[in-house]
Amino acid sequence: MMMDSAADPSDNSGQGRAEAPRASEWLWRPWYAKLWWALTLLYWLGLEGLMLVPADHPIFRWFGLIEFGVLIFNPLTVLAVLGRGYMRAKVARGDWVVTSGSISEFEDWKQRERRSAETNPADSRSGLLYLRHIGAIKD
């Protein structure tokens, strides 16, 4: 029986697996991404231009809307929203695996916390060290 070339594990041509997703495909290439980045640039340039306007100018009646724009046109917000598709593609491809952490990491954290408590004179879990610190035991 003949095997399909895409399912053949000995095939090293690289055609069996999809190409790794590129961040630019989600962060810049779509029309809505280009529009959002362009509006973000214009918004922040306009905000800089507001420094030249006197404080009693009528534009400042809209200051609540201007403040709301800071959230929408914040570059980190744009990056997070547009990068969501990239992260989903990366996880779906199997490059990154979403985990909730391992038991060994939790045990290591507990052990570090215990050591920190034993050497901290201000922590009541340090025993005699704490009692000396608060003056209950005099040397």
C-alpha positions in Angstrom: 0.0 0.0 0.0 1.3 3.4 -0.9 1.7 6.1 1.8 0.8 9.7 1.4 3.9 11.8 1.2 2.5 14.4 3.7 2.0 11.6 6.3 5.4 10.0 5.7 7.6 10.8 8.7 10.8 10.1 6.8 10.0 12.9 4.3 12.4 15.8 5.1 11.2 18.1 2.4 9.4 20.3 5.0 6.1 20.3 3.1 4.3 18.3 5.7 4.2 21.1 8.3 2.9 24.6 7.7 5.3 27.5 7.8 5.6 29.3 11.1 3.3 32.3 11.5 5.0 35.7 11.2 3.9 38.5 13.5 3.7 40.9 10.6 0.8 38.9 9.1 -1.4 40.0 12.1 0.2 43.2 13.3 0.6 45.0 10.0 -0.6 43.2 6.9 -4.4 43.4 7.3 -6.1 46.6 6.2 -7.6 47.2 9.6 -4.2 46.9 11.3 -2.7 49.5 8.9 -5.7 51.8 9.6 -5.4 51.3 13.4 -1.7 52.0 13.4 -2.1 55.1 11.2 -4.9 56.5 13.4 -2.8 55.8 16.4 0.0 57.8 15.0 -2.3 60.7 14.0 -4.0 60.6 17.4 -0.7 61.0 19.3 0.6 63.6 17.0 -2.7 65.5 17.5 -2.4 65.1 21.2 1.1 66.7 21.0 -0.4 69.5 19.0 -2.9 70.2 21.8 0.0 71.5 23.9 0.1 74.5 21.6 -3.6 75.3 22.1 -4.6 77.7 24.9 -6.3 76.0 27.8 -9.6 77.9 27.3 -10.0 76.6 23.7 -13.4 75.0 22.9 -11.7 71.7 21.9 -11.2 70.9 25.6 -14.9 70.5 26.1 -14.3 67.1 24.4 -11.5 66.2 26.8 -13.5 63.2 28.1 -13.5 61.7 24.6 -9.9 62.6 24.2 -9.0 60.7 27.3 -11.0 57.7 26.1 -8.9 57.8 22.9 -5.8 57.3 25.0 -7.1 53.8 25.8 -8.1 52.9 22.3 -5.0 54.4 20.6 -2.5 53.3 23.2 0.2 51.4 21.2 0.2 48.6 23.8 -3.6 48.1 23.4 -3.2 48.0 19.6 -0.3 45.5 19.9 -2.4 43.3 22.3 -5.5 43.3 20.2 -3.8 42.7 16.9 -1.3 40.2 18.4 -4.1 38.0 19.6 -4.5 36.3 16.2 -0.7 35.7 16.1 -0.7 34.1 19.5 -3.6 31.8 18.6 -1.9 30.7 15.4 1.4 30.1 17.3 -0.4 27.9 19.9 -2.5 26.1 17.2 0.7 25.2 15.3 2.2 23.7 18.4 5.2 26.0 18.8 4.0 27.2 22.2 2.0 25.1 24.6 -0.2 26.9 27.1 0.2 25.4 30.6 -0.8 26.3 34.0 2.6 25.6 35.6 4.1 22.5 37.0 4.0 21.0 40.5 7.8 21.2 40.8 7.7 24.9 40.2 5.1 25.3 42.9 7.2 23.2 45.3 10.3 25.3 44.5 8.3 28.4 45.2 7.1 27.1 48.6 10.7 26.1 49.6 12.0 29.5 48.7 9.2 31.1 50.7 10.0 28.9 53.7 13.7 29.8 53.5 12.9 33.5 53.2 10.7 33.3 56.3 13.4 31.5 58.4 16.0 34.2 57.7 13.8 37.2 58.1 13.9 38.7 61.6 10.6 40.6 61.0 8.7 37.4 60.1 7.1 35.5 63.1 7.8 32.2 61.4 11.6 32.6 62.0 11.3 31.5 65.6 14.0 32.7 68.0 15.3 35.2 65.4 11.9 36.9 65.5 11.8 36.8 69.3 15.2 38.5 69.5 14.1 41.1 67.0 11.1 42.2 69.0 13.0 42.1 72.2 11.4 39.1 73.9 14.8 37.4 74.2 17.8 39.3 75.4 21.3 38.0 74.7 
